[in-house]
Amino acid sequence: MRGLCCFFFSVLTQVCSGVSTVTAVIGHNVTLPCRYDTHAHGMLEVCWGRGKVPRSKCSDTILSSWDGAVQFRESLRYQLEGGLTEGDVSLTILHARRSDAGAYGCRVEIPGWFNDLKVDIELDIEEAPMGPLVTESYLLPTAERLEIQTTSTSETVEPDDPAMAFVISEKISSSFLEMENIGRMAALLLLSIIIILIFIYSGRRSGSSRTHREADTENVYETVNMPH
């Protein structure tokens, strides 16, 4: 009786190829594997969703295809780059982000009762190594590339990084020091100009006083020597 119950349970349970874990690095492409036998079944309907594969279809579908052609795609970052005619319907996610982490499910709808192939995958995302990111974003349209570049900047630069904070602090201190030196030089130049102007003004006043004294002396001599 127990064996009969297990038999019926196995019949009522859809075919599942197992659960696997895939690790990706931020900024790089990652492929989630899913394959079936096209020689035995031909080209079938396939869907990918966020979350484990439910009893029917896919949960939160992000991509679906039928007869080798994509029918729905939530984002251009989701691509089927495998050999579809050979049954390779692996999902490639371009330029992985932190938000891409989580459960994914692939469903291949094989004709017949309880024959669907289900593949559940858990995607882990790791931090990108230090240095420039090399990605395949040139494959995307301009708007999508701009979105990727903006996200890349915001995800790879941590505002709380002590090294970055130190560099910014040093740059600010350097700028203030340069401004202070410029201010000192300007003040010194202004003081020098004022001193020079004072000397010029004093010299002119001294020369004018001497001229007046000499003129008064000559007038006195002329008055004394005048004949009667």
Contacts in CASP RR format, 6 or more apart in sequence:
PFRMAT RR
TARGET T0000
AUTHOR 0000-0000-0000
METHOD contacts of the structure
MODEL  1
MRGLCCFFFSVLTQVCSGVSTVTAVIGHNVTLPCRYDTHAHGMLEVCWGR
GKVPRSKCSDTILSSWDGAVQFRESLRYQLEGGLTEGDVSLTILHARRSD
AGAYGCRVEIPGWFNDLKVDIELDIEEAPMGPLVTESYLLPTAERLEIQT
TSTSETVEPDDPAMAFVISEKISSSFLEMENIGRMAALLLLSIIIILIFI
YSGRRSGSSRTHREADTENVYETVNMPH
11 114 0 8 1.000
12 114 0 8 1.000
13 114 0 8 1.000
14 55 0 8 1.000
14 114 0 8 1.000
14 115 0 8 1.000
14 116 0 8 1.000
14 118 0 8 1.000
15 110 0 8 1.000
15 114 0 8 1.000
15 115 0 8 1.000
15 116 0 8 1.000
15 117 0 8 1.000
15 118 0 8 1.000
16 53 0 8 1.000
16 117 0 8 1.000
16 118 0 8 1.000
16 119 0 8 1.000
16 120 0 8 1.000
17 117 0 8 1.000
17 118 0 8 1.000
17 119 0 8 1.000
18 119 0 8 1.000
18 120 0 8 1.000
19 120 0 8 1.000
19 121 0 8 1.000
19 122 0 8 1.000
20 33 0 8 1.000
20 119 0 8 1.000
20 120 0 8 1.000
20 121 0 8 1.000
20 122 0 8 1.000
21 121 0 8 1.000
21 122 0 8 1.000
21 123 0 8 1.000
21 124 0 8 1.000
22 30 0 8 1.000
22 31 0 8 1.000
22 32 0 8 1.000
22 33 0 8 1.000
22 121 0 8 1.000
22 122 0 8 1.000
22 123 0 8 1.000
22 124 0 8 1.000
23 123 0 8 1.000
23 124 0 8 1.000
23 125 0 8 1.000
23 126 0 8 1.000
24 30 0 8 1.000
24 93 0 8 1.000
24 96 0 8 1.000
24 100 0 8 1.000
24 123 0 8 1.000
24 124 0 8 1.000
24 125 0 8 1.000
24 126 0 8 1.000
25 96 0 8 1.000
25 125 0 8 1.000
25 126 0 8 1.000
25 127 0 8 1.000
25 128 0 8 1.000
25 129 0 8 1.000
26 96 0 8 1.000
26 97 0 8 1.000
26 98 0 8 1.000
26 125 0 8 1.000
26 126 0 8 1.000
26 127 0 8 1.000
26 128 0 8 1.000
26 155 0 8 1.000
26 156 0 8 1.000
27 95 0 8 1.000
27 96 0 8 1.000
27 97 0 8 1.000
27 128 0 8 1.000
27 133 0 8 1.000
27 135 0 8 1.000
27 152 0 8 1.000
28 95 0 8 1.000
28 96 0 8 1.000
28 128 0 8 1.000
28 133 0 8 1.000
28 135 0 8 1.000
29 92 0 8 1.000
29 93 0 8 1.000
29 94 0 8 1.000
29 95 0 8 1.000
29 96 0 8 1.000
29 135 0 8 1.000
29 136 0 8 1.000
30 92 0 8 1.000
30 93 0 8 1.000
30 96 0 8 1.000
30 100 0 8 1.000
30 123 0 8 1.000
31 81 0 8 1.000
31 90 0 8 1.000
31 91 0 8 1.000
31 92 0 8 1.000
31 93 0 8 1.000
32 48 0 8 1.000
32 90 0 8 1.000
32 91 0 8 1.000
32 92 0 8 1.000
32 93 0 8 1.000
32 104 0 8 1.000
32 106 0 8 1.000
32 121 0 8 1.000
32 123 0 8 1.000
33 90 0 8 1.000
33 119 0 8 1.000
33 121 0 8 1.000
34 46 0 8 1.000
34 48 0 8 1.000
34 88 0 8 1.000
34 89 0 8 1.000
34 90 0 8 1.000
34 91 0 8 1.000
34 106 0 8 1.000
34 108 0 8 1.000
34 117 0 8 1.000
34 119 0 8 1.000
35 87 0 8 1.000
35 88 0 8 1.000
35 89 0 8 1.000
35 90 0 8 1.000
36 44 0 8 1.000
36 87 0 8 1.000
36 89 0 8 1.000
36 108 0 8 1.000
36 110 0 8 1.000
36 117 0 8 1.000
37 87 0 8 1.000
38 44 0 8 1.000
38 85 0 8 1.000
38 86 0 8 1.000
38 87 0 8 1.000
41 110 0 8 1.000
41 111 0 8 1.000
43 66 0 8 1.000
43 67 0 8 1.000
43 68 0 8 1.000
43 84 0 8 1.000
43 85 0 8 1.000
44 66 0 8 1.000
44 108 0 8 1.000
44 109 0 8 1.000
44 110 0 8 1.000
44 111 0 8 1.000
45 64 0 8 1.000
45 65 0 8 1.000
45 66 0 8 1.000
45 67 0 8 1.000
45 108 0 8 1.000
45 109 0 8 1.000
46 64 0 8 1.000
46 65 0 8 1.000
46 66 0 8 1.000
46 89 0 8 1.000
46 106 0 8 1.000
46 107 0 8 1.000
46 108 0 8 1.000
46 109 0 8 1.000
47 57 0 8 1.000
47 58 0 8 1.000
47 61 0 8 1.000
47 63 0 8 1.000
47 64 0 8 1.000
47 65 0 8 1.000
47 106 0 8 1.000
47 107 0 8 1.000
48 58 0 8 1.000
48 61 0 8 1.000
48 62 0 8 1.000
48 63 0 8 1.000
48 64 0 8 1.000
48 78 0 8 1.000
48 91 0 8 1.000
48 104 0 8 1.000
48 105 0 8 1.000
48 106 0 8 1.000
48 107 0 8 1.000
49 58 0 8 1.000
49 59 0 8 1.000
49 60 0 8 1.000
49 61 0 8 1.000
49 62 0 8 1.000
49 63 0 8 1.000
49 104 0 8 1.000
49 105 0 8 1.000
49 106 0 8 1.000
50 59 0 8 1.000
50 60 0 8 1.000
50 62 0 8 1.000
50 102 0 8 1.000
50 103 0 8 1.000
50 104 0 8 1.000
50 105 0 8 1.000
51 59 0 8 1.000
51 60 0 8 1.000
51 102 0 8 1.000
51 103 0 8 1.000
51 104 0 8 1.000
51 105 0 8 1.000
51 120 0 8 1.000
52 59 0 8 1.000
52 103 0 8 1.000
52 105 0 8 1.000
52 120 0 8 1.000
53 59 0 8 1.000
53 105 0 8 1.000
53 106 0 8 1.000
53 107 0 8 1.000
53 118 0 8 1.000
53 119 0 8 1.000
53 120 0 8 1.000
57 107 0 8 1.000
58 64 0 8 1.000
58 105 0 8 1.000
58 106 0 8 1.000
58 107 0 8 1.000
59 105 0 8 1.000
61 72 0 8 1.000
61 74 0 8 1.000
62 73 0 8 1.000
62 74 0 8 1.000
62 75 0 8 1.000
62 78 0 8 1.000
63 70 0 8 1.000
63 72 0 8 1.000
63 73 0 8 1.000
63 74 0 8 1.000
63 78 0 8 1.000
63 80 0 8 1.000
63 91 0 8 1.000
64 70 0 8 1.000
64 71 0 8 1.000
64 72 0 8 1.000
65 71 0 8 1.000
65 80 0 8 1.000
65 84 0 8 1.000
65 89 0 8 1.000
68 84 0 8 1.000
68 85 0 8 1.000
70 80 0 8 1.000
76 94 0 8 1.000
76 140 0 8 1.000
76 141 0 8 1.000
76 144 0 8 1.000
77 93 0 8 1.000
77 94 0 8 1.000
77 95 0 8 1.000
77 140 0 8 1.000
77 144 0 8 1.000
77 148 0 8 1.000
78 91 0 8 1.000
78 92 0 8 1.000
78 93 0 8 1.000
78 94 0 8 1.000
79 91 0 8 1.000
79 92 0 8 1.000
79 93 0 8 1.000
79 94 0 8 1.000
80 89 0 8 1.000
80 90 0 8 1.000
80 91 0 8 1.000
80 92 0 8 1.000
81 90 0 8 1.000
81 92 0 8 1.000
82 88 0 8 1.000
82 89 0 8 1.000
82 90 0 8 1.000
82 92 0 8 1.000
89 106 0 8 1.000
89 108 0 8 1.000
91 104 0 8 1.000
91 106 0 8 1.000
93 100 0 8 1.000
93 123 0 8 1.000
94 135 0 8 1.000
94 136 0 8 1.000
94 137 0 8 1.000
94 139 0 8 1.000
94 140 0 8 1.000
94 148 0 8 1.000
95 135 0 8 1.000
95 136 0 8 1.000
95 137 0 8 1.000
95 148 0 8 1.000
95 151 0 8 1.000
95 152 0 8 1.000
96 125 0 8 1.000
97 125 0 8 1.000
97 151 0 8 1.000
97 155 0 8 1.000
98 125 0 8 1.000
98 155 0 8 1.000
100 123 0 8 1.000
100 125 0 8 1.000
101 123 0 8 1.000
101 124 0 8 1.000
101 125 0 8 1.000
102 122 0 8 1.000
102 123 0 8 1.000
102 124 0 8 1.000
103 120 0 8 1.000
103 121 0 8 1.000
103 122 0 8 1.000
103 123 0 8 1.000
104 120 0 8 1.000
104 121 0 8 1.000
104 122 0 8 1.000
104 123 0 8 1.000
105 118 0 8 1.000
105 119 0 8 1.000
105 120 0 8 1.000
105 121 0 8 1.000
106 117 0 8 1.000
106 118 0 8 1.000
106 119 0 8 1.000
106 121 0 8 1.000
107 116 0 8 1.000
107 117 0 8 1.000
107 118 0 8 1.000
107 119 0 8 1.000
108 116 0 8 1.000
108 117 0 8 1.000
109 116 0 8 1.000
110 116 0 8 1.000
110 117 0 8 1.000
128 155 0 8 1.000
128 156 0 8 1.000
133 152 0 8 1.000
133 156 0 8 1.000
135 148 0 8 1.000
135 152 0 8 1.000
137 144 0 8 1.000
137 145 0 8 1.000
137 148 0 8 1.000
137 149 0 8 1.000
138 145 0 8 1.000
140 148 0 8 1.000
157 164 0 8 1.000
158 164 0 8 1.000
END
